[in-house]
Amino acid sequence: MFTKSTTLTHIITNYQNRTDEELMILYQKGDSKAFEMLLVRHQKGIYNFLYRFLGQGENVEEAFQEVFVRVVRSSESYTPSAKFTTWVYTIARNYCIDLSRKGKIRQNISLEDTCGTSKESEWEEKLEDPQAGPEKLVSAQNLAEKLEMALSAINPDQREVFLLRERLGLPFEEIAQIVGDSVNTVKSRMRYALSALQEEFKKLGITDLK
Amino acid sequence: MPYKKSLKNWALQILNDFHALVEVLNNRSKIQNMECSEFKKNILEIFYKETNASFMGEASSHLESCLGCRSEWNQLLEIRGLFHGLPDLKPNQESIDIILTESRKKKGFELPSLSKLLGQLPRLGWNFVPVMVVLFFFISLFSIFHEKSFNNNPSVASNTLGMPRDASQPVSGGSLLENPFGLGTRNTLPYQDVALSEKQSVNQEEMLSIPNIRQQSTLFTSPEELKKRYEARRQILLESDADTLMMRGRRLKAMGRVDLALADFETITRFYPEYTYLDDVLMYKAQCYAIQGDVDKAIDSLEAYVQKNPTQKDIVLPMIDQLRHD
């Protein structure tokens, strides 16, 4: 995945039992392999968060790089008292806010936008079923697009809380630290997000969920 | 009295059942009347299991009986199911490489600690010290006797002309301007090979060995011998440069660029006074000046030629007279 598979195996073997905070401390001391382990663990989460929060395919790679570069540059200021996930997602969120202020994020995506077309191969892998016909694949792709559209349509504050809770599994308390609000506010946003998503589903005709 | 005992037991059984029923009814009403609002208020905590086990138990019981809360619960499950079906996207390998490069740049390469370095050294014990001393001694000797400035010697001209070697063309004869003394009939070899072979102080063996002089040990060679070798090599390099200029000058002269040819011949005369074929150069110079109409310089070149080759005096002097009269 990185240089050689043996290197990745070595990293995973030696660092998999360490917590994120321990890895970060090791990286602060100069162990670059610890950072690679952190990257292995959190790259998907960060990338998917950015992808679904930003709503644009072409900026995501740049955002992903920028977030982790900021993590690298801020590594000296990290203290183990804060959870690593809280810290890194705060960086990611702040970057997204910076982008939104610069007007680089579209709030809504049109029907023509195919967020998932560049990831068609992933869909095919996901639906790797010998008995699945092309109709099922197309249906899944359409559903994914509609879900992305529904997600892009809701309020960004609600969207970020929903993504952090539902996709990344972060507890409300940690989400509150990331967004800088109270737990009750976060829960309230989550309720609104769920309610808004249901409304969007109705608009988009997402009724049959099976 | 068995009849009375069984009756008593039956009554107790009924009473117990009644109490249980009352308790169930009470709990049911409690759940229905109190926990519905409580359930909806804490539905997110329950759904994401961010509450204690007893409350989860109560909520679970409530769900079994409350259709309204169950409906709301199912909606959350549906939303979860939908979004969990979305694929997890992966970043490009290029992005990962950029991040890793940045992380390694940030930290630089890991310098091993001194203890690690010492641990990796071969364990020679006290024998390591004299070995290092002897090694240092030989390195010092080598640095003292190693010739460092040869390449920086300004008298060794670098051959940057890069002119291809060309066999001299046989010329049958002619006037001074064409072929004085039948130079073209001497040989067909390039100048360099002739110079090297005729040079008395250099034989083939030495010629082959000199280019490898740097590979030879200089630790036990006397300074005089070294000087002799380097001087010989220097001469070869000088001859090589002069040969190149000579060939180029002749080619330019044949092309009619007498001015450029003269420049090369003058360079040879000035910087390579010990060139083997300097007399040829002087003759070519005389030809070029004669072509240009500069009789005085042509005569000077011929006179210099005569000084180098007194035996040719009888041949050259008439030429000088001819130029003067022309």
HADDOCK unambig.tbl for C-alpha pairs under 7 A between the chains (distance, minus, plus):
assign (segid A and resid 30 and name CA) (segid B and resid 107 and name CA) 5.62 0.50 0.50
assign (segid A and resid 30 and name CA) (segid B and resid 110 and name CA) 6.65 0.50 0.50
assign (segid A and resid 32 and name CA) (segid B and resid 103 and name CA) 6.71 0.50 0.50
assign (segid A and resid 32 and name CA) (segid B and resid 104 and name CA) 6.07 0.50 0.50
assign (segid A and resid 44 and name CA) (segid B and resid 88 and name CA) 6.88 0.50 0.50
assign (segid A and resid 44 and name CA) (segid B and resid 89 and name CA) 6.62 0.50 0.50
assign (segid A and resid 44 and name CA) (segid B and resid 90 and name CA) 5.84 0.50 0.50
assign (segid A and resid 47 and name CA) (segid B and resid 90 and name CA) 6.89 0.50 0.50
assign (segid A and resid 47 and name CA) (segid B and resid 91 and name CA) 6.43 0.50 0.50
assign (segid A and resid 48 and name CA) (segid B and resid 88 and name CA) 6.52 0.50 0.50
assign (segid A and resid 48 and name CA) (segid B and resid 89 and name CA) 5.95 0.50 0.50
assign (segid A and resid 61 and name CA) (segid B and resid 91 and name CA) 6.68 0.50 0.50
assign (segid A and resid 61 and name CA) (segid B and resid 95 and name CA) 6.58 0.50 0.50
assign (segid A and resid 65 and name CA) (segid B and resid 95 and name CA) 5.83 0.50 0.50
assign (segid A and resid 65 and name CA) (segid B and resid 99 and name CA) 6.15 0.50 0.50
assign (segid A and resid 68 and name CA) (segid B and resid 99 and name CA) 6.44 0.50 0.50
assign (segid A and resid 69 and name CA) (segid B and resid 99 and name CA) 6.12 0.50 0.50
assign (segid A and resid 69 and name CA) (segid B and resid 102 and name CA) 6.70 0.50 0.50
assign (segid A and resid 72 and name CA) (segid B and resid 103 and name CA) 5.80 0.50 0.50
assign (segid A and resid 122 and name CA) (segid B and resid 87 and name CA) 6.80 0.50 0.50
assign (segid A and resid 123 and name CA) (segid B and resid 87 and name CA) 6.77 0.50 0.50
assign (segid A and resid 144 and name CA) (segid B and resid 86 and name CA) 6.20 0.50 0.50
